[in-house]
Amino acid sequence: MSTVSAQAPSTASEGPRRYSQVLVRDMWASLAIVSMWLAVLFDALFGPDLVAASATNASTTTIPSAIIVAFFAYLGTRVVARYGFSQRGSA
């Protein structure tokens, strides 16, 4: 009398396939992070400045818009890196 196992044994091709899926996920996460920081670079080079003028003493404050874009790129980089480079399902 023979018994049938509950799970089929894993094939040898699952290892390279899982590895390639991890590489693809890492590639897309890296591409997303690079594109965010390229947007910051181009905004710093070609973007306008934010100018705030005071009506009472006629003074102006100028802030490069790249500072605000860089703040959001930093937040986006943290989120993309956390989920894009995570090792979920690798066990």
Phi and psi in degrees as GROMACS dihedral restraints (atoms count N, CA, C in turn):
[ dihedral_restraints ]
;  ai    aj    ak    al  type     phi  dphi    fc
    3     4     5     6     1  -121.2    20    10
    4     5     6     7     1   157.6    20    10
    6     7     8     9     1  -118.9    20    10
    7     8     9    10     1   155.9    20    10
    9    10    11    12     1  -105.4    20    10
   10    11    12    13     1   132.4    20    10
   12    13    14    15     1   -71.5    20    10
   13    14    15    16     1   155.6    20    10
   15    16    17    18     1   -70.6    20    10
   16    17    18    19     1   -33.6    20    10
   18    19    20    21     1  -119.0    20    10
   19    20    21    22     1   145.6    20    10
   21    22    23    24     1   -75.5    20    10
   22    23    24    25     1   142.2    20    10
   24    25    26    27     1   -63.9    20    10
   25    26    27    28     1   143.9    20    10
   27    28    29    30     1   -69.3    20    10
   28    29    30    31     1   141.9    20    10
   30    31    32    33     1   -84.1    20    10
   31    32    33    34     1   163.5    20    10
   33    34    35    36     1   -70.4    20    10
   34    35    36    37     1   -20.3    20    10
   36    37    38    39     1   -80.8    20    10
   37    38    39    40     1   -10.5    20    10
   39    40    41    42     1   -70.0    20    10
   40    41    42    43     1   -32.6    20    10
   42    43    44    45     1   -60.5    20    10
   43    44    45    46     1   -56.6    20    10
   45    46    47    48     1   -63.6    20    10
   46    47    48    49     1   -32.5    20    10
   48    49    50    51     1   -66.8    20    10
   49    50    51    52     1   -44.4    20    10
   51    52    53    54     1   -63.6    20    10
   52    53    54    55     1   -40.6    20    10
   54    55    56    57     1   -62.3    20    10
   55    56    57    58     1   -40.6    20    10
   57    58    59    60     1   -69.4    20    10
   58    59    60    61     1   -33.4    20    10
   60    61    62    63     1   -66.1    20    10
   61    62    63    64     1   -38.4    20    10
   63    64    65    66     1   -65.0    20    10
   64    65    66    67     1   -42.0    20    10
   66    67    68    69     1   -64.2    20    10
   67    68    69    70     1   -38.6    20    10
   69    70    71    72     1   -66.8    20    10
   70    71    72    73     1   -42.7    20    10
   72    73    74    75     1   -63.4    20    10
   73    74    75    76     1   -41.8    20    10
   75    76    77    78     1   -64.2    20    10
   76    77    78    79     1   -38.1    20    10
   78    79    80    81     1   -64.5    20    10
   79    80    81    82     1   -44.0    20    10
   81    82    83    84     1   -68.0    20    10
   82    83    84    85     1   -37.4    20    10
   84    85    86    87     1   -65.5    20    10
   85    86    87    88     1   -42.3    20    10
   87    88    89    90     1   -64.2    20    10
   88    89    90    91     1   -41.3    20    10
   90    91    92    93     1   -64.0    20    10
   91    92    93    94     1   -38.5    20    10
   93    94    95    96     1   -65.9    20    10
   94    95    96    97     1   -41.9    20    10
   96    97    98    99     1   -67.5    20    10
   97    98    99   100     1   -42.8    20    10
   99   100   101   102     1   -62.7    20    10
  100   101   102   103     1   -40.8    20    10
  102   103   104   105     1   -67.9    20    10
  103   104   105   106     1   -33.1    20    10
  105   106   107   108     1   -63.5    20    10
  106   107   108   109     1   -45.2    20    10
  108   109   110   111     1   -76.5    20    10
  109   110   111   112     1   -24.4    20    10
  111   112   113   114     1   -68.2    20    10
  112   113   114   115     1   -35.7    20    10
  114   115   116   117     1   -62.4    20    10
  115   116   117   118     1   -38.9    20    10
  117   118   119   120     1   -64.4    20    10
  118   119   120   121     1   -43.9    20    10
  120   121   122   123     1   -60.1    20    10
  121   122   123   124     1   -48.6    20    10
  123   124   125   126     1   -68.8    20    10
  124   125   126   127     1   -31.6    20    10
  126   127   128   129     1   -68.9    20    10
  127   128   129   130     1   -36.4    20    10
  129   130   131   132     1   -67.2    20    10
  130   131   132   133     1   -36.1    20    10
  132   133   134   135     1   -79.4    20    10
  133   134   135   136     1   -43.2    20    10
  135   136   137   138     1  -117.4    20    10
  136   137   138   139     1    -6.1    20    10
  138   139   140   141     1   -80.3    20    10
  139   140   141   142     1   162.2    20    10
  141   142   143   144     1   -80.4    20    10
  142   143   144   145     1   168.1    20    10
  144   145   146   147     1   -98.6    20    10
  145   146   147   148     1   152.4    20    10
  147   148   149   150     1   -91.0    20    10
  148   149   150   151     1   122.8    20    10
  150   151   152   153     1  -116.7    20    10
  151   152   153   154     1   125.2    20    10
  153   154   155   156     1  -115.1    20    10
  154   155   156   157     1   126.1    20    10
  156   157   158   159     1  -112.3    20    10
  157   158   159   160     1   137.6    20    10
  159   160   161   162     1   -93.1    20    10
  160   161   162   163     1   133.2    20    10
  162   163   164   165     1   -80.9    20    10
  163   164   165   166     1   -24.2    20    10
  165   166   167   168     1   -80.3    20    10
  166   167   168   169     1   -46.9    20    10
  168   169   170   171     1  -115.9    20    10
  169   170   171   172     1    14.2    20    10
  171   172   173   174     1    55.5    20    10
  172   173   174   175     1    37.1    20    10
  174   175   176   177     1  -102.8    20    10
  175   176   177   178     1   152.9    20    10
  177   178   179   180     1  -122.9    20    10
  178   179   180   181     1   150.3    20    10
  180   181   182   183     1  -122.4    20    10
  181   182   183   184     1   129.8    20    10
  183   184   185   186     1  -116.3    20    10
  184   185   186   187     1   125.8    20    10
  186   187   188   189     1  -124.4    20    10
  187   188   189   190     1   127.6    20    10
  189   190   191   192     1   -63.3    20    10
  190   191   192   193     1   135.7    20    10
  192   193   194   195     1   -68.5    20    10
  193   194   195   196     1   -18.4    20    10
  195   196   197   198     1   -65.2    20    10
  196   197   198   199     1   -24.2    20    10
  198   199   200   201     1   -65.7    20    10
  199   200   201   202     1   -42.3    20    10
  201   202   203   204     1   -70.8    20    10
  202   203   204   205     1   -40.7    20    10
  204   205   206   207     1   -65.2    20    10
  205   206   207   208     1   -38.3    20    10
  207   208   209   210     1   -65.3    20    10
  208   209   210   211     1   -35.9    20    10
  210   211   212   213     1   -61.0    20    10
  211   212   213   214     1   -46.4    20    10
  213   214   215   216     1   -71.7    20    10
  214   215   216   217     1   -31.1    20    10
  216   217   218   219     1   -66.3    20    10
  217   218   219   220     1   -36.4    20    10
  219   220   221   222     1   -63.0    20    10
  220   221   222   223     1   -46.8    20    10
  222   223   224   225     1   -62.9    20    10
  223   224   225   226     1   -41.9    20    10
  225   226   227   228     1   -65.7    20    10
  226   227   228   229     1   -36.0    20    10
  228   229   230   231     1   -64.1    20    10
  229   230   231   232     1   -40.8    20    10
  231   232   233   234     1   -63.3    20    10
  232   233   234   235     1   -42.6    20    10
  234   235   236   237     1   -68.6    20    10
  235   236   237   238     1   -47.0    20    10
  237   238   239   240     1   -64.5    20    10
  238   239   240   241     1   -40.3    20    10
  240   241   242   243     1   -66.7    20    10
  241   242   243   244     1   -39.3    20    10
  243   244   245   246     1   -63.9    20    10
  244   245   246   247     1   -45.7    20    10
  246   247   248   249     1   -90.0    20    10
  247   248   249   250     1   -28.1    20    10
  249   250   251   252     1   -79.7    20    10
  250   251   252   253     1   -32.2    20    10
  252   253   254   255     1  -105.4    20    10
  253   254   255   256     1    13.3    20    10
  255   256   257   258     1   -71.2    20    10
  256   257   258   259     1   157.7    20    10
  258   259   260   261     1  -104.7    20    10
  259   260   261   262     1    36.2    20    10
  261   262   263   264     1   -68.3    20    10
  262   263   264   265     1   140.6    20    10
  264   265   266   267     1    74.8    20    10
  265   266   267   268     1    12.9    20    10
  267   268   269   270     1   -88.8    20    10
  268   269   270   271     1    -6.6    20    10
